[in-house]
Amino acid sequence: MAEKKISKKTLMKSFHHWYYGNLTCFSQEHMQTFGYLTSMLPIVEELYDKKEDQEEAMQTYTAFFNTEPQIGSVAVGITASLEEARANGANGIDSETINGLRAGLMGPLAGIGDSMIVGTLIPIILGISLGLSTGGSPIGAIFYIIVWNLLAYFGMKFAYFKGYEMGDKAVEFLVGAQGKAIRKAVGIVGGMVVGSVAATWVSVTTSFELKNSAGKAYLVLQDKLDAVYPGLLTAGFIIFCWWLMAKKNISPVKVMLLLVVIAFAGVVLGIFNPGLKY
């Protein structure tokens, strides 16, 4: 019997299903499970002729799956390669093996992806976009949309096909000592980038001052703070937001709403001055 081989057309179809639909029917119960199913469907349909074999193969991918979707493309590529090997009767490759590999990759891929994509790449692109948006220019928004989509598409495509090419050989690299070193290094870089973006684009100052009977200010709080620690309020607010989200598990939306309340109360009490003129 001739060896079964997944065509380039089917691999591209599978990749596009993952690229466009990795969050298909997303829920807390299933996360990216259905997105994974849609990406494996063209693979299974090409490898197996009988409907019963297709159904049995697809049952493998009904197990829970969730990771960072961009870097997670490599997992889909790896399982496409394993599914091809299983269809050709390779020893030791069954549903349990494939699902064990998928479960083992979720954490490491999420660690690399969240640090590299969410913690490093996106803040860098946003920082450039904010600079281009100075004065209300739409160029920043356009730049972000174009650059992010190009990087996401071609980056995910590279990861998918590299995973297919390497097969299970990629697993040791991702979960072994090299993978741990990469996750640690990217995490450090990500922290530096987020800190740089915060220092560049966040600025919190106070307008609070005390005046004498003649109306002349004899204590300007911001000047005193700058003399001790320039940017103290900015650093304090950033650490406060980090503490709420990282230590108290408060969602970013609730933190933003809390900041709105603090800003409103601060303006009313004269602590902050938004500089608005009517």
N, C-alpha and C positions, 0 to 999 in steps of 0.2 A: 504494500500500500504506500502511495506517495506521501511524503512528509507534508504536513499541513503548515502553511505559512500565512501569516496575516499580511494582507496587502497594504501598501502605503496609503491607499485611499481610505481603507477601513481604519487604520491608525489615526489618520487626520480627522475622520468622522468622530472617532472615540474621543480624541483630544478636544475637539470643538464642543462635544457634549459636556465635557468636564469644564471647559473654559466658560461656557455660557450658562451651564446649569448646575454648578457644584453646590448651589444652595437651593436646588429645586425642592419644593414642598418642605422647606426647613421647619423643624419644630424642636422643642427641647427633648423630645423622646427619640427622634431619629437623626437630628442634625444633618450631616451630609450623606446619609445612607442612600437616599433616593437619587441624589446627584451622582453617586458612585454607580448605582444601578444603570442609570441612563448612559453613562460613559462606557460601561462594559457590555451593554446590549449589542452593539454592532460587532464587537469582537466575538462574542459567543455565537451570534447568528452566522458568522462566516466560518467559524471553526467546526461547528456541529450541524449536521444535516437533519438529524431527527429532532422533532419537537420535544420529545421526552428528555433527550440529552441536553438540549438548550435550557429547559426548565430546571433540570438538576444543577447545571452549572450556575445559573443565575441565582439559585438559592444560596450559593456561597456568599454572595454580595448583599444579602439582606441583613447581615450582622451590622451592628452599630459602627459608625465611622465618623470621626470628626478631627480635623487638624487645620493648620493654616493652609488655605486653598491654593495659594500660588506655589509655594515650595511643595505642597502636598501632591502636585501633579506627578512628581517622581514616583509616588506610591502607585498611582494608577498605571503608569508605564511599566513598573515592575510586575504588577499582577497581570497585565496584558501578556507579558513575556512568559510568566508562569502558567497562565491559562493556555497559551500556545504549546508549552511543553507538556501539560497535562493531556491536551487533545491528541498529542503524538505518543501518548502512553509512557511518559517518563516515570521512572520509579520514585516513590516517596513524595510525589506532589499530588495532594488531594485537597479537599475543601478545608480540612483542619489545618493543614500546612499553610495554605494561602491566608486563611483568617488569622492564624497565629502571627504571620508576618505583618499583616495589616495592623493588627492590634499593637504589635511591637513598634511599628513605625510612627503611630499617631503622635506619641509624646515627643520623641526626638525631632520630628519634622515641625511640630508646632513650636518647639523651643527655638529652632533655627529660624523658622519663618517669622515668628512674632518679633524676634530680635532684629533680624535682617530687614524685613519688609516694613512691619508696623513701627518698630522702634528706631530704624535708621533711614531707610530709603524714603518713606513717605514724609517724615519731618524735613529731610533735605529738600525734596521737591516742593513741599509747602513753603519752606523758608525762601526759596528762589521765587516762587509764585507771589508771595507776600511783597517781596521787594519790587517785582514787576507791576504790582497793583497799586503802588504809591500814587496818591492823587486820584484814586478811583478808576484807574485804567483797567479795562477788561482783559488786557494782555495776560495778566497773571493767571486768571481763571482758564483762559484758552490754553495757555502753556501747560497748566497742570493736567487738564483733560487729555490733551494730545500725548504728552510725555508719559503720564501714568499708564494710559491704555497701551501705548507701544511697548513700554517696558514690561507690563504685565503679560501681554500676549506672547511676545517673543521669549520672555523669560520662562513662562509656563510651558511653552512649546519645547524649548530646549530641555527643561527638566523632565517632561513627559518622555521624549524620545531617548534621552540619556538613561532614564529608568528602564525603558524597554530594551535598550541596547545592552545594559549591564546585567539586567535580571536580578537574581538573588545575590550577585556579587556586590551590589550597591548596599545591601543591608549592613554588612560588617562595617563599611565605611561610615554609614549614618549613625549606627548605634554603638560603635566601638570607641576606642580612645581618640581617634581623629575627629569623630563626630562630636564628642564631648568638648574637645579643645576648640572646635569651630564655634559651638554654641556659647562657650565661655567668652571667646574673643569677640564674637558678634554682639553679645550682651553688653560687654564693656564699651564697645564702640557706640552701640545704641544709646547707652546712658549718657555718653559724652555728647552725642548729637542732640538728644532731647534737652540736655542742660544748656547747650549752646543756643538752641532755638528759643528756649525760655528766656535766657539772658538777653537775647537780641530783640525779641518781639513783645515781651511782657514788661510793663512799667507801671508800678503802683507808687503814687506819691500822695501826701496829705497836704491839705490847705489849712490845717488847724493852726491858729495863732492866737496869742493873747495881746490885747491892746490896753494902753493906759487911758486915763480920762480924756486925753487930747486926741484919742483915736489913732495914736501911733503904735505900731506893733513892737513890743519889747521881747516877745518870744515867738519865733517862727519854728514850729516843731520840725519841719522838713530839713531846715538848715542844721539843726542840732543833730538829727539822725544822720545826715550826710557827713557831718564832722566826725561822727563815731564810726559809721559803717555805711558807705554809699550803697544804695540799693537794698537796704535792710528790709523795707516793707515788701519789695518785689520778691526777695528770697523767702520771706516769711509766708507770703501768700502761696508761693509755689510749693513749699514744704507742707503747708496746711492742706492744699488740694491733694498732694501725694498721700498724706496721712489718711485723709478721708477715704480715698479710693483703694489704697493698698492695705491699710490696717483695719479700716472699718467696713470695707467692702460696699461702699456707697457708690452707686452708678454715676458715670460722668454727667448724665443729664441732671441728676439731683444736685450734684456739686455745682453745676452751672447755674441752676435755679437759686441755690444758696448764695452764690456770689452776686447774683442780681439783687437779692434781698439785702445783702451786706452793703452793696454799692448804693442802693436806694436810701437805706437808713443813714449811711455815711454822708450822703449829700444833704439830707434833711437836717442832720446834726451839725453840718459844717465841717465835717472831717475830710470829706473829699470835695473837689471842685471839678465838675465835668467840663468847665470852660464853655458852656453853652450861652449864647446871647439871643435874646428875644427882642 
